[in-house]
Amino acid sequence: MNQELLFQQFDNGLVLLGEHMPWLRSAAFTFVLPAGTCYEPNGLDGLAGITCEMSQRGCGEYDSRAFLERLDSLGVERTGSITTNHCAFSCAMPSQVLADVLQLYSELVRRPLLPESQLSDTKLLAMQDLRALYDEPSHRCFSELKRFRFPLPYGRISQGTKEGLQALQLENIHQFVQSQFTPQGTILAVAGDFDWQQVCDCVAQLLGDWQGPSPSSLPELTCVYGSRHIDHSSNQMHLALAYDCASYESPDYYQTRALVGVLSDGMSSRLFSEVREKRGLVYSVFATCFSLAGQGSVLCYAGTTNNRAEETLQVLIETIRSLGQGVTEDELERLKNRIKSSLVFEQESSAARSGQIASDWFYLGRVPSRDEVCRKVDELTCEGLLEHFLQIPPNNFSLVSVGSLPMELERGIADL
């Protein structure tokens, strides 16, 4: 199957990417703006999330209701989300209305109404989301791990803080839009059934004269290692563990991804079989790769009970270290099949593909083809994975525990 990345960069810095998927009847785009939590001013945690929500409440000539009705009439499925680096707007639609939806979202990023009458409701919803996070210890566990392991400005979470949400005013939102909703650093990725030249002409007309400042420069990330406990009265214990690994930008990423897959991909993975099935220590356990500011981490979670927390942490770390004894051919073959299956499924979703294109471009400055990814997966060997593990063993651990029993890493594991 022929796969070609379509690319155009405009004079104002906006990057337009495309991948034609003519077997689909849909089209999708992902707008990625440099307006994530790492750009929030100190003391205004939650500003990025509030801005993302407020900007979707009308733009240009459309008030909030008219904007939503117009999207519904066009059959658009849409989401808005906040990450550390970005505010992202994603839309999937019938391919014939792509130009109409691009026009709407071009208005959104350039001329959001930001209605003052809806600010209090938006802040109230944000407060409810924040309270819900604190009421769900398993989710809070990862949020606290991010705050602990990644110092400011990287450790902020999308929900913000109570103090930050209470402090922010409409003026702060306007200032954030003016400084961060800018073409420099913005990526617009389109996937599905579309005419590339028409898309280029449409974007040039809508966004070619868009101007704005360059995104603020960010400091180098220096991770924090060690243990932190969050007291929460409960019979359950929630453990979030992180350790260093190759980042998404690294040429060794696929080795890291494979090792984490052996740990956590599916019911045959080591964490599931060793920690949950054989020992019965947890009701939930998993691990995933995470990259931030050029540094990679493996993030692990285990949900257990107070009387099994110490053993759970010990077995979790032992299972991670068991990768140093090698990976079996069966484990590697299952992993390869799962990764290839995910690539096949991605070919049936224009929305998933547009998001992946935007992400790859941000991290790599290019978009690897499916053939390249499959080739790298096929080249993985048990011997190569063992060598990678021995060269980059798990170290520099960070642990956050949420529950009534304080937990600490054993001496030396946090700073090997």
Order of alpha helices (4+ residues) and beta strands (2+ residues): beta-beta-beta-alpha-beta-beta-alpha-beta-beta-alpha-alpha-alpha-alpha-alpha-beta-alpha-beta-beta-alpha-beta-beta-alpha-alpha-alpha-alpha-alpha-beta
